[in-house]
Amino acid sequence: MAMPMQFDPLVDLDGMWTTALADCYLPLPELPQARYECIDGRLVMAPPGSASSSFGRVSLARLLAPAAEAAGFYVYGQVNLTFGPQRWIQPDVTVLHTLPATDEEDRWVPARLCTMAVEFVSPGSRRQDFVDKPRRCAEGGVPYFMRVEIVRRLRSAAVEFFALDAAGGYTPVAKAVGGERLTVDAPFPIDLDPAELLP
């Protein structure tokens, strides 16, 4: 007599993931700290980032918060930024212009509430990241996108800032490396040296 097959959500739900299924099955007990993102029903998992990136995320949120809050924006860390029931990403820092109105929106933040998403990358993550966050955010109408790259062994940091253009893609607006200043006026004043994001 054959043993009954055990249900494995990673296998059995492949291509069918939705926010509702994620509420039922995620996080997986054996992978509680993983990052869970979903593109068209396919779950993409990644381990937590490096300690240097974690420091950079916290530092960036702290640097952005005063000007953002003064202009009526809200700076969050990682959220489930949702473009539809089968598509969500988890930016490293997320700036909202409107607070979630319900518990459901608080868990699955609609992209229409987002003003800027921030992604931290490293040379290794660029090769391993299967989710094109700038593309997804542009398609979802998120007005601004920031990419931060930290290379710990070189003690280097670089920041690129993009704005959504009329064609629905992102146009580079400003960039800076450590020792330079990245300065933009919108969506609120941002003035920082990428070196401030290094531990």
C-alpha positions in Angstrom: 0.0 0.0 0.0 1.5 3.3 -1.1 2.0 6.0 1.5 -0.3 9.1 1.0 1.6 12.0 -0.4 2.1 14.8 2.1 0.8 18.3 1.2 3.7 20.7 0.5 2.5 24.2 -0.1 5.7 25.1 -2.0 5.1 22.4 -4.5 1.3 22.0 -4.5 0.5 25.7 -4.7 3.2 26.7 -7.2 1.7 29.1 -9.7 -1.4 29.5 -7.6 -0.2 31.6 -4.7 -2.4 34.5 -3.6 -2.5 36.8 -0.6 -5.2 34.6 0.8 -3.1 31.5 0.5 -0.1 33.3 1.9 -2.2 34.3 5.0 -2.9 30.5 5.5 0.5 29.1 4.9 3.2 31.7 5.3 5.7 32.0 6.9 6.7 28.4 6.6 7.7 27.0 10.0 11.1 25.8 8.6 11.8 29.2 7.0 10.3 31.9 9.3 12.8 34.6 8.5 12.7 34.3 4.7 11.5 37.1 2.4 8.4 35.9 0.6 7.5 37.7 -2.7 5.1 36.6 -5.4 5.0 37.2 -9.1 1.9 36.0 -11.0 1.2 33.2 -8.5 4.8 32.0 -8.2 6.4 32.4 -4.8 9.9 33.7 -4.7 11.8 33.3 -1.4 15.1 34.8 -0.4 17.1 34.8 2.8 17.4 37.9 5.0 20.0 40.4 3.7 23.4 41.1 5.1 24.0 42.9 8.4 25.5 45.8 6.5 22.3 46.1 4.4 20.2 45.9 7.6 22.2 48.8 9.1 21.7 50.7 5.9 18.0 50.2 5.8 17.5 51.4 9.4 19.9 54.4 8.8 18.1 55.4 5.6 14.6 55.2 7.2 15.9 57.4 10.1 17.4 59.9 7.6 14.3 60.1 5.5 11.7 60.2 8.3 11.9 63.9 9.5 11.4 65.5 6.1 9.0 62.8 5.0 6.8 63.2 8.1 6.9 67.0 7.8 5.6 66.7 4.3 2.8 64.3 5.3 4.4 61.0 4.3 5.0 57.8 6.3 8.3 55.9 6.3 8.0 52.1 6.8 10.5 49.3 6.7 9.7 46.1 4.8 6.0 45.7 3.9 4.0 43.5 1.6 3.5 45.9 -1.3 0.7 44.5 -3.3 -0.1 45.0 -7.0 -2.9 42.3 -7.1 -3.9 39.1 -5.3 -1.1 37.1 -7.1 1.6 39.8 -7.1 3.5 41.4 -4.2 7.0 42.4 -3.3 8.7 43.5 -0.1 10.7 46.7 -0.5 13.5 47.3 2.0 12.1 50.7 2.9 8.6 51.9 1.8 7.3 55.5 1.9 3.5 55.8 1.9 1.4 58.9 1.2 -1.7 57.4 2.8 -2.0 55.1 5.8 -3.6 51.6 5.3 -7.3 51.9 6.2 -8.0 48.3 7.2 -6.3 45.4 8.8 -6.2 43.8 5.4 -4.5 46.8 3.8 -2.1 46.9 6.8 -1.0 43.3 6.0 -1.2 43.7 2.2 -0.4 47.3 1.4 -1.9 48.4 -1.9 0.6 49.9 -4.3 -1.7 52.9 -4.7 -0.8 54.0 -1.2 2.9 54.0 -2.0 5.0 57.1 -3.0 8.5 55.5 -3.0 10.0 52.0 -2.7 13.6 51.4 -1.8 15.6 48.4 -2.7 19.0 47.5 -1.2 21.2 45.5 -3.6 24.7 44.0 -3.4 26.8 42.4 -6.2 25.6 39.0 -5.0 21.9 40.0 -4.8 22.0 41.5 -8.3 22.9 38.0 -9.6 20.4 36.1 -7.4 17.3 38.5 -7.3 14.6 37.0 -9.5 12.1 39.8 -8.8 12.6 43.0 -10.9 11.3 45.4 -8.2 11.8 48.6 -10.3 9.7 47.1 -13.1 7.0 45.9 -10.8 6.8 49.3 -9.0 6.7 51.2 -12.3 3.9 48.9 -13.6 2.1 49.6 -10.4 2.4 53.3 -10.7 4.7 53.9 -7.7 5.9 57.5 -8.4 9.5 57.1 -7.1 12.1 54.4 -6.7 15.4 54.4 -4.9 18.2 51.8 -5.2 21.0 51.5 -2.7 24.1 49.4 -3.2 26.4 48.6 -0.3 29.7 46.7 -0.7 30.9 46.0 2.9 34.4 44.8 2.0 35.1 48.1 0.1 33.2 50.2 2.6 31.3 51.8 -0.3 27.7 52.9 -0.8 25.9 54.3 -3.8 22.3 55.6 -4.1 20.3 56.0 -7.3 17.0 57.9 -7.4 14.3 57.4 -10.1 11.0 59.1 -11.0 8.2 57.6 -13.0 8.0 59.1 -16.5 5.1 59.6 -18.9 5.9 56.3 -20.6 5.4 54.4 -17.4 9.0 53.6 -16.7 11.6 55.1 -14.4 13.9 57.9 -15.4 17.2 58.5 -13.4 17.0 61.7 -11.5 20.0 61.7 -9.2 22.8 59.5 -8.0 25.7 59.7 -5.6 28.4 57.6 -4.0 29.9 57.9 -0.6 31.5 61.3 -0.1 29.0 63.0 -2.5 25.5 64.2 -1.7 22.3 62.9 -3.2 19.8 65.8 -3.3 16.3 65.8 -4.6 13.2 68.0 -3.9 10.4 65.6 -4.6 8.5 63.8 -3.2 10.0 65.6 -0.2 13.5 67.0 0.4 16.1 64.3 0.5 19.7 65.3 1.1 22.1 62.6 2.2 25.6 61.2 1.7 25.5 57.5 0.9 28.4 57.0 3.3 25.9 57.7 6.1 24.3 54.3 5.4 27.5 52.4 6.2 28.1 50.9 9.7 
